[in-house]
Amino acid sequence: MDKQKQLRELLDREFLSRQEAIDYLDISKQCFHSLVARGKITKIKKGSAVLFYRYEIEHRKSIAPELFEKYRPYQR
């Protein structure tokens, strides 16, 4: 396996693009940008490329039902 392919697989395994994260979390762009602005999700920027840690996005998805219940108990 060549080095570029290994690096690409690493990126795919460990990071998500903005749109991939939004789709995975199933939230609006505005909600996602609010999470980033409030420091709930870490943004990694190199030049014009912006990536997000996959483990943070997966963790956010796993706690979403708990947060929804806590902050919106009237919307069951």
C-alpha positions in Angstrom: 0.0 0.0 0.0 1.4 3.4 -0.9 1.9 6.2 1.5 -0.8 8.5 0.0 -3.4 5.7 0.2 -2.5 5.1 3.9 -2.9 8.7 4.7 -6.2 9.0 2.9 -7.5 6.0 4.9 -6.3 7.6 8.1 -8.1 10.8 7.2 -11.3 8.9 6.3 -11.1 6.8 9.5 -10.3 9.7 12.0 -12.0 12.8 10.6 -15.2 14.0 9.0 -15.8 16.9 6.6 -18.3 19.6 7.7 -21.1 18.1 5.5 -20.4 14.5 6.6 -20.6 15.7 10.3 -23.9 17.5 9.6 -25.4 14.5 7.8 -24.2 12.1 10.5 -25.7 14.2 13.3 -28.8 14.9 11.3 -28.9 18.5 12.3 -29.1 21.8 10.5 -26.1 23.8 9.3 -27.0 26.5 11.7 -27.1 24.1 14.7 -23.8 22.6 13.7 -22.1 26.0 13.3 -23.5 26.9 16.7 -21.9 23.8 18.3 -18.6 24.7 16.7 -18.8 28.4 17.8 -19.6 27.3 21.4 -16.6 24.9 21.4 -18.7 21.8 21.7 -17.1 20.4 18.5 -13.4 21.1 17.6 -12.6 22.5 14.2 -9.3 21.6 12.6 -8.3 24.0 9.8 -5.3 23.8 7.5 -5.5 26.3 4.7 -9.0 26.1 3.2 -9.6 22.5 4.5 -11.8 22.1 7.6 -12.1 18.8 9.3 -13.7 17.5 12.5 -12.7 14.7 14.8 -14.9 11.6 14.1 -14.8 10.5 17.8 -16.2 13.9 18.9 -19.0 13.7 16.3 -19.8 10.1 17.3 -19.8 11.0 21.0 -22.1 14.0 20.3 -24.5 11.6 18.4 -24.5 9.2 21.3 -25.4 11.8 23.9 -28.0 13.6 21.7 -31.1 11.8 23.1 -30.0 12.5 26.7 -29.4 16.2 25.9 -32.7 16.4 24.1 -34.5 15.0 27.1 -32.7 17.3 29.5 -33.1 20.6 27.6 -36.4 19.9 25.7 -38.5 17.8 28.1 -41.7 19.3 26.7 -41.0 18.0 23.2 -41.4 14.3 23.8 
